[in-house]
Amino acid sequence: MTTTTSPTKRLTQAEKDLALPLAAGLGVHTIAAKECLASSTVRSRVKALRSKLGCPGAPLHVLVHAILSAGHAPNPVAPRPAPDVSSEQAKLWRALASHKLALDIAHAAGIAPADLKEQTDQLLTAVGTTDLTQLVILGHAWDKLRSDHATRSGASL
C-alpha cells in the first residue's frame, strides 16, 4: 500500500516553512532549536504535514519523499555523481521512499520480507549513507525517485 499521495488540503504557512528544513534532512529537535519553537509544536506540525500529504504515521523519510514529490520544497542539489545501482536496488529505493510498513516495502520491491534489512543495508552502502532520510534526499537530488522515472525504467511504484 503506497503511503504517499497528492495533498488533499492546503498547507498552512507554518507547515510550508517546516517542509523546507525537513526536506533538508533536519530533525524535529534541530528545527525547534533553530526556530525557537517547542519540540511539541514542531511535532504537531509534522503530524499535520503527514496527514495533509497522505502519509499519516509514516516515518520521517516517507514524509520527506512526500514533501519533495509534491513540490513543497525545492529538489535537493546533488552533492556528488549518482552511484550505479542495480534495477532491483532502484526498485527497493522507490519502495523505501513510498511505503511505511516493512511488508509493503518488500512486496513493492519484489523481495522476500526476510531479505529486506540486508538488501536495504546494501543499498545504503551503495549510495554512501546510513540514514533512510538521506537516502530519500539523495534519491531526489539524483532524480531516482520520480514516478515518471520509475515508469521510464519499466518499474512501478
N, C-alpha and C positions, 0 to 999 in steps of 0.2 A: 504494500500500500504506500503510495507516494505521499509524503507529508508536506510538500511544498506546492502551493497553488497561487493563482493570482490573488492579490489582495481584494477583499470584499468591502473593506471600509477604508476611508481616507485616513492617512496618518496625521496625527497632531504635529505641531512644530517641534514639540519636545521629543516625540518619537522619531521624527526625521533627524533631529540633532543627535539622537542616540545611535541611529543607524550608522552614521559615519565612523565613530570610533570602534563600534562593534565590528564593522567590515574591515577595519584596520587591524583587528586582532586583539584589541584591548579588552580586558576583563571587567566585570562589574565593579570591583573594588577600585581598580585603577581609574575607571571613568568617574566613579563617585568622588574620589580624591581630587581629580583634575577639575571637575565641575563644581566642587564644593557642595555636593549633594549627599544625602544619607544613602547608604547602600540599599536600604529598603526602598527608597524612591526609584533608584535605578532598576532594581529587581522588578518593581511594579511596572515600570515602563517596558522592560524586556518582556514581561508576561503579556502585556498589551500588544507589543510587536508580534510576538509569536502567534497570538490569536488572530490578529489582522492579516498576517501573512500566511495563514493556513497551516501553521506548524505548532499547534499547542502542545506543550510538554516535550518538545523536541530539544535535543542537546544544542549547545551554542553553535557548533559548526553547521548544523542544518539551518538554524536561523540566519547565520551569515550567508549561506548559499541563497536563502530566500531573499534576503536584502539585496544582494548583488544581482540576482536573476531578475528581480522586479525593478531594478534601476534606481533603488533608493540610496545608493552610494556609487561613486564612480568606480569603474573597473580598476583594480589594483595594477600598479606598474610591475612588470616582470623584473625581478632582481638579477636574474641570470637566464641563460637559454633553458628552454624546457628540456627535461630529460626524456630519453626514449623509454617508453613503457609499452608493454605488450597490449594487444587489444583486450585481453582478459583483465589486465590491470586497469586499463582505461574504463572498462565497464564497471569494475569494482569502485573506482574513483567516483564515478557518477552515482552509483548506488549509495555509497557512504554519504555523499553530499545531500541526497534526496530523501533518505529514509532514516527513521529513528530507531526502529527495532532490529535486532540482530537477524532474526529470521527473515524479515523483509529485505534487509540488505543482501543476505546470502541468496535469497530467491532472485532478486533483481540482478545480481551479479552472476547468477548461474553457477554458484559454488555450494558445496556442502556446508551446512552451518558449523560443523566441527572444524572446517578449514578456514573459517572467517578470520580468526585472530592472526593466524600465521600469514595468511595472504595479505591482510591489512598491514602487518608489520613489514612485509616485503615491499609493499607499495610505498609506505612511509620512508623506508630506507632508499628506495629507488629515486624518490622525489627529493630526499635530503631534508626531511623534517621528522619530528617525533610527535607532532601535535595535529589532531584532525582539523582544528580550525585553520591552522596554517596550510594544511593540505588543500582545503577548500579555497582559501585566499590565493594560493599559488595556482590552483586549477583555473580560477577566473583570470588571473594575470596572464596565463598561457593559453587562454581560450579553450580549455579542455572540458568545460562543464556546461556549455550552452546546449540547449535542446537541439538546435539545428546542427550543431557539431555531431551530436550523437546520431542524428538521422543520416548525416553525410557519411559517417563511418559505418553505417549499417546496424548500429546498435540502437536499442530503445531504452528509454528511462523506465 
